[in-house]
Amino acid sequence: MTNYLPTLRRFRFVLALPAALTLALGLAPAMAQLPTESENGAEAFPAACEPDPARFGRQLDLIRLRNLSRQTAQSENGGLGLYRAESSMHGTVLEMPCVELEPNRWQLAFRGGSPVEVSQGNYSVVTLITVDGRQRPWQISVDYNGPIQQYTGPRLWEE
């Protein structure tokens, strides 16, 4: 008699893998908004950077966008020993403070500060980053990185 138990275990793992990856990466498709059509019939992109469940590549781009932006801010502010970004830059892509300026061109404005400040929910620094993903390698520009009191740009974060 043939033992099918090992085969069934592998099959169950293969079926569970996509669901586990979706949860781990924070790509809950039910929460995403699909692009809509504008008045002239062209595809209009949402103001917020949101994943599209029909385009897995877009979800990976948003994860890359979040990570590159956070790492750029960390580098600009002296490294992890001196700076931490707000929690929205570590969570799911649905939480990151971002707008899509045009297809594959984004702007993020997020707060940060010393590790002690951030752990207490206080922030002293704002970083405004524009990322152009229309070409490889992606172009990253730091538009503002300074005191929160002097920042006059868009406030994309939730108070």
N, C-alpha and C positions, 0 to 999 in steps of 0.2 A: 504494500500500500504506500502511495506517495504522500509525503508530508508537505502540504501547501502553506503551512504557517509562516515560514520565512518569506515566501513570495507575497503573502497577504500583508505582512508588516511593511515590506518595501513599498507596496502599492499604496498603502494607507499613508506613508510618509510623503510619497510623491504628490498625493492629492492634498495633503495639508500644507505643503511648502508654499504655494502661492498665497494662501490666506495668512500664514505666519509672516511672510515678507511684507504683505500689505499692512498688517498691524504694526510690525516692527519699524517700518519706514514712515508710518503716519500718513499713508496714502488712502485714507478712507474715501472710496469713490462716492458714497452716498452724500458726503458733505461738499463735494465739488460742484461748482457751477460751470456749465458749458458756455463757450462763447456764444453770443447772440448775433443776430444780423442788425446792422445799422440801417439808417433810413435809405441809403443808396444800395442796399442789398449786400454790401461787403461784410465780411466777418469782423465784428467788433470785439476787442479783447476786454475782459473785465478790468476794472481799475485795480483791484487787488490781484496779487500773484496767486493764482489758484491752480491746483492740478486738474488735469483733464483725464478722466478715467479711460477715455478712448485712446490716449496717447501716452504710453508708458515712458517714452523718451522725454516728454515734457516734465514728468514727475522727477525723473533723474536730473534734468536740468535745474529744476527748482531746488533740489537737495544740494546740488553742486553750487548753485548761486548762494544759498544760505551759508554753506561752509566756507567758500572763498571769501565772502564778505566778512564773516566773523574772524577768519584768520588774518585778513588784511587789517582789520581794526586792532586785533591783538598785536600785530607787528608794529603798527603805527603808534601804539600806546605803551610800548616797552615790554611786551610779552606777557605770558600768563601769570608770572609772579607779581606783576604790577597792575594788570587790567583783566577784567571779565566783562563780557557783553551780557545784556539782559537775558532773562530766561527764554524769551521768545526766539532768540537766535540759537537755541539748543533744542527746542521742541519740534513739533511737526511743521511742515511747510505752510500749513494753514494759519499758523500763529505768527509767522515772521512779518515784520512791518515793511511791506513792500508794495510798490505799484509797478505795473507794466506800462512803460512809456509808449512802446510800440512792440510789435512781435520780436521776441528775443532781445529786448533791451529793457532793463529794469533799474529801478532806483530803490534803495533801502535807506531808511533813517532809523537808527536805533541808539539806545542809551547804553552806557557802561560806566565803569569806575573801578576803584580798587576792589579786590576780592572781599574785603570787609564791608565796604559800602554796599556792594551789590547783594551780599548775603542778607543785609538788613533792609533791602528794598529801596536804597538811596542810590542816586546816580549823579555824577559830576561831569560826564563827558557825553557828547553826542557825535556820532559819526554818520555822515551822509555819503553814500557810495553809489556810483552809477556803474552798471556792468553791461557791456555790449557783448551779447552772445551770438551775434550774426556772423562772426568769423572765428576761425581757430588760429591761435589761442584766443580765449576771451579777453577783452580789454577791460581793465578795472581802473576806475579813477576815484580818488578820494576827493570829494567836493567840499567837505567840511569835516574837521576833526578838532573839536575844541570844547571849551566850557559850555555847559548847557544854558547858562544865563545869557550868553551872547548869541545863541543860535536863533536864526530868523527864518530858516527853511521850513519845509513841510514837516508836520508832526504826524508821522505815520503810526506811532505806537499808541497803545491804549493807556490812558491815565489810571 
